[in-house]
Amino acid sequence: MKKLFTLLSILIMFTASSFAKRGPRPEVKPITKGNFIYYASSDSFNDQSFGTVRIESVDEPKYFYRIPIYAIEEDTNLERDVQWIEIKSMEFKDDETITIVNEWNHTFELNINTFEVKCVDTENNVFSYKEYKCIPGNINEIYEKKFEDFVNNNAKYKYKRTQPEVKKLTKLEDLVNVAEEVLFPIYGEESIKGEQPYRIKKYKEKWIVTGSLPEGSVDGVFKMVINAENSQVESVIHGE
């Protein structure tokens, strides 16, 4: 009887945890520096969730880029949103560094010029907390896998026109300038500007730039891949 009671207790606890709901998410005010606003955000795919910072331009052209700060390995037996660990505060430490704290009180620093992320409160970037754990290693590589298929699938749409000037693309502003330099002559300046905000992603040494579908539009958007090391355009396509 005692064993039966114990088993029933475990089953009830497991069921309750599986259908539990997390509380309200922290309200984090965006912060601004120069032409950019920095928002606390989150993302997920496969069995991982990510605390991210979304960088959005203030002036024209409008574009945004999301940077992963930390990754959480999820328990597939539990509901996903119960396991999300959100950013709870962001503030500028100095002119180029944002200090970020999540709900586990883990602290990170984001360099807004290089996009480098550092964990500053734990050795070896390894965390543990109950049944969850913060995934160690290169968070960018983990997050960028999300865009691997995009790059591979678009490789067939090779760009065959005049290439931009060869230079390394480390700043979002320079990347957007190169993208518009290529896109305007092909699809028209007015048409491309109508697809703002541009969405920027990164996979290894490749930048991915895509348009946003205007409200009420039935047309597609542009999609392009640009090599970050030399600014050469690898592929361009526009959906119908």
Secondary structure, 3 states (H helix, E strand, C coil): CHHHHHHHHHHHHHHHHHCCCCCCCCCCCCEEECCEEEEEEEEEECCEEEEEEEEEECCCCCEEEEEEEEEEECCCCCCHHHHCCCEEEEEEEECCEEEEEECCCCEEEEECCCCCEEECCCHHHCCCECCEEECCCCHHHHHHHHHHHHHHHHCCCECCCCCCCCCCCCCHHHHHHHHHHHHHHHHCHHHHHCCCCEEEEEECCEEEEECCCCCCCCCCCEEEEEECCCCCEEEEEECC
